[in-house]
């Protein structure tokens, strides 16, 4: 049981990445593909947070005298994920705006029909 407890975050991150990739590769609707990208992004963020996680670790800013670095959570993955979340929200908003514009111009969100259109 200890193995599962130690790697549950990695398993969850890997599962989210696989679900996101499956949705991206198997769906024809552009909105569903954008949702798949969002799920994939969440899985990658969970993986990055899992890399810096230490069981019963403390944040470096709350450290006490005599606390060694091995007992502290790494703040770099947290900063990367915070930046990634902001970028992910911006990319998601842009993708949804482009999907709305595409639907308004061509009346479809089917990727196969969009690929057949003459620009």
HUSUL-V685388 format. One record per residue. N is the residue number from 0. RES is the residue in one letter. OMEGA is omega in radians with two decimals (999 if undefined). Layout:
# HUSUL-V685388
n	res	omega
N	RES	OMEGA
N	RES	OMEGA
This chain:
# HUSUL-V685388
n	res	omega
0	X	-3.12
1	X	3.11
2	X	-3.14
3	X	3.13
4	X	-3.13
5	X	-3.01
6	X	-3.10
7	X	3.14
8	X	3.10
9	X	3.12
10	X	3.10
11	X	3.12
12	X	3.12
13	X	3.10
14	X	3.12
15	X	3.10
16	X	3.12
17	X	3.11
18	X	3.11
19	X	3.10
20	X	3.11
21	X	3.14
22	X	-3.13
23	X	-3.05
24	X	-3.02
25	X	-3.07
26	X	3.13
27	X	-3.13
28	X	-3.07
29	X	3.13
30	X	3.12
31	X	3.09
32	X	3.11
33	X	3.07
34	X	3.08
35	X	3.08
36	X	3.12
37	X	3.10
38	X	3.08
39	X	3.11
40	X	3.11
41	X	3.10
42	X	3.11
43	X	3.10
44	X	3.10
45	X	3.10
46	X	-3.14
47	X	3.08
48	X	-3.14
49	X	3.14
50	X	-3.10
51	X	-3.08
52	X	3.02
53	X	3.14
54	X	-3.11
55	X	3.08
56	X	3.14
57	X	3.09
58	X	-3.12
59	X	-3.12
60	X	3.13
61	X	-3.05
62	X	3.12
63	X	3.07
64	X	3.13
65	X	3.12
66	X	-3.10
67	X	-3.07
68	X	-3.13
69	X	3.14
70	X	-3.11
71	X	3.09
72	X	-3.14
73	X	-3.10
74	X	-3.09
75	X	3.08
76	X	3.11
77	X	3.10
78	X	3.10
79	X	-3.13
80	X	3.08
81	X	3.08
82	X	3.14
83	X	3.12
84	X	3.13
85	X	3.12
86	X	3.13
87	X	3.11
88	X	3.13
89	X	3.12
90	X	3.11
91	X	3.11
92	X	3.12
93	X	3.14
94	X	3.12
95	X	3.09
96	X	3.09
97	X	3.10
98	X	3.09
99	X	3.13
100	X	3.11
101	X	3.10
102	X	3.14
103	X	-3.10
104	X	-2.99
105	X	3.06
106	X	3.14
107	X	3.01
108	X	3.11
109	X	-3.06
110	X	3.12
111	X	3.10
112	X	3.10
113	X	3.12
114	X	-3.13
115	X	-3.10
116	X	3.06
117	X	-3.12
118	X	999
